[in-house]
Amino acid sequence: PVCAHCLLVGSHERHERTSLKQAYDQGQATLQQWLEQLSAKQDQSTKYLDKLNQLQTDIEEGGARHRELIEAEIEALKEQLDLKKQQLLSKSEHEQKRKKAALTKELDDAQMDGARLDKLQKRTQKVLKFNSEHCFLALCLPVIQDLRTTVARQVPQASQVDPSFPDLTTDNQSRSLAEMDLGHPAPRTVAPMVSMPRPVN
């Protein structure tokens, strides 16, 4: 007979004795239990390593897809910006044409007024040169009436056309672009660690 504790540890003091066969069987059972626990732990470790390797693959593939998404979103923004650019340029050209058309009318009116003034001036000077009192008196009154009407007419001092164009304000848009950033991903759910029961010695 031998004390199982003495057999395994090497010290003995008033311990219960058992047979060698019983100590052998008990040792076999204990080791088998620990081996099963070790195997389970190895399975957990292998699965965890597989998850880490898969996570590494997911990160590589996810990063590539993420950059593709960023490229696509930025390209879409560029297309929208280019479309807005064309719209604003077209609007500016339309405004320029409107201003030029209005100014052309004012120019035409001013040139016609200038031509009428020149014509009336020459007519008045011609009448003043008449030596015949009869002819002068016959034409003087109509000329004076035309002169009175023409002189009473106001000459525009400034054009009604505003030559300025509205400013393009991009402060808010630039600030929005500067604040553009990546969002935060949703938190991952991590499975809790499973602890295995310890075998009885």
Buried (B, 14 or more C-beta within 10 A) or exposed (E): EBBBBBBEEEEEEEEEEBEEEEBBEBEEEBEEBEEEBEEEEEEEEEEEEEEEEEEEEEEEEEEEEEEEEEEEEEEEEEEEEEEEEEEEEEEEEEEEEEBEEBBEEEEEEEEEBEEEBEEBEEBBEEBEEBEEEEEBEEBBEEBEEBBEEEEEEEEEEEEEBEEEEEEEEEEEEEEEEEEEEEEEEEEEEEEEEEEEEEBEE
